[in-house]
Amino acid sequence: MRNVILLLFLEKDSKKVYFNNPMWPGEVHSLKVEKILYKGKSEFQEILVFESSTYGKVLVLDGIIQLSEKDECAYQEMIAHLPLCSIPSPKTVLVVGGGDGGVLREVSRHPSVEHIDICEIDKMVVDVSKKFFPQLAVGFQDPRVHLHIGDATEFLRHAPKGKYDAVIVDSSDPVGPAQELVEKPFFETIARALRPGGVLCNMAESMWLHTHLIQDMISVCRETFKGSVNYAWASVPTYPSGVIGFLLCSTEGPPVDFKNPVNSIEKLEGALKHKRELRFYNSEMHSAAFALPPFLRREVSALCHSSTSTLPR
């Protein structure tokens, strides 16, 4: 879950401005606002950029924190390298969402990749990110990147069968228009667009807050992807509960063992410092991301019936 309802308020005594994130009932996480850098509205959403006192610049869409300069590395690096380091020599990659460019920056670390498509519905997000977050938007400068502005569902419907080695879905929570991005028809279009043994990495909520949504997503993906289905997680302080999950799936074909990277980032020439030095991901973090606490294992155990799934029993 990356969606956080934000409340702008003034502290009565000091007149300091904060963004208040009610991550769960009874507790909040506040970011001190030093300066509002940008405020605008696109065809799809309100866009805000502010300078915080401790997390650097922060991107907010419709009152929802999308990233901060301090901890974006954890999300961007993990959502990109968990799938791409799990298969040998990925060549074609599709990024759904990710208009800030951070996922592109990470995908471009892989020298085997020849073609990167990104489908982002809101061009203003791309433009604002290029202006205020150049360290993420640098991903758009790679000549392998092809930007498509439009609806991802429609884009995938027209994608050639088996075109991609990997699809990375950097989406918002499954509410409102984004609901269809976690429903079976959308996952079916992804599976169709992947080659045999191709992989999907999808943002998959916080284990502390929405286990029922994780269960629903795993259930749908187990029906759709005939390879393996795994759940991983990482720490991202500015997201609700400080934790974000990733659902990793593979299509039927060459088996994929997500827990043990076969395409080690440390062995890829120039990858560790490409565009920007890696700050969060490495091979140890990769394998550790699949270690699940007992309460989550119990919650997902009812969905683990197939021998092709490597979710813990």
Secondary structure as UniProt FT lines:
FT   STRAND          7..10
FT   TURN            12..14
FT   STRAND          17..24
FT   TURN            25..26
FT   STRAND          27..41
FT   STRAND          46..52
FT   STRAND          57..61
FT   TURN            62..63
FT   STRAND          64..68
FT   TURN            69..71
FT   HELIX           72..84
FT   TURN            85..86
FT   STRAND          92..97
FT   TURN            99..100
FT   HELIX           102..107
FT   TURN            108..109
FT   TURN            111..112
FT   STRAND          115..120
FT   HELIX           123..132
FT   HELIX           134..137
FT   HELIX           138..141
FT   TURN            143..144
FT   STRAND          145..149
FT   HELIX           152..157
FT   TURN            161..162
FT   STRAND          164..170
FT   HELIX           176..182
FT   HELIX           184..193
FT   STRAND          194..203
FT   TURN            207..209
FT   HELIX           211..224
FT   STRAND          229..235
FT   TURN            237..238
FT   HELIX           240..242
FT   STRAND          243..250
FT   TURN            258..259
FT   HELIX           265..267
FT   TURN            269..270
FT   HELIX           271..273
FT   HELIX           283..288
FT   TURN            289..290
FT   HELIX           294..300
FT   HELIX           301..303
FT   TURN            307..308
//
